[in-house]
Amino acid sequence: MSLFAPSSRFIGLCLAAAFVLVPFSHAQVQKIGVVDLDYAVLNSNAGKALQKKIDAFRSKITSEGQKMTDGAISVQKELQEKGASLSADKRNELVKQLDDIRVALKRFETDKSNEGKSMQAEGLAAIEKQLGPVLEKIQKEGDFDLILNRVDGLVLVSHKRVDLTQKVIDELNKM
């Protein structure tokens, strides 16, 4: 025999539900937005301009590097074809010239790589500096309690109605 009659069990369940649900009835719904910041930065006007600048830089250094490589190949070819018939002084001169070109090419690659990384970092820093005010504006206008960056591991799934990426791009383009 049960301690509680069926009607008392029902009343008990209702009371338990009331205690569980009362705190949630007064809770305010949190408004959350999601932004793919990498996509927003790359697709903003400033991001596209930065990418164009970096591509032009890469094209220029590739051309310069190819000229240096062609010079090394030319000297190496001369050494291979005429090495046996050249005087020791001429052969040593070509070997030194080839070594100098290789050292210069290595230095060129290192310097230009550092220059490219610096250019990219400075450009991204300038865009990221604009992101703070843009996100604050969107947060205030949309009354968002939380805006998350859509990165792997943080946001697994989101609906397009909470995606603010295009708004961020539009605001960045106004700046």
Secondary structure, 3 states (H helix, E strand, C coil): CCCCCHHHHHHHHHHHHHHHHHHHHCCCCCCEEEECHHHHHHHCHHHHHHHHHHHHHHHHHHHHHHHHHHHHHHHHHHHHHHCCCCCHHHHHHHHHHHHHHHHHHHHHHHHHHHHHHHHHHHHHHHHHHHHHHHHHHHHHHHCCCEEEECCCCCCCCCCHHHECHHHHHHHHHHC
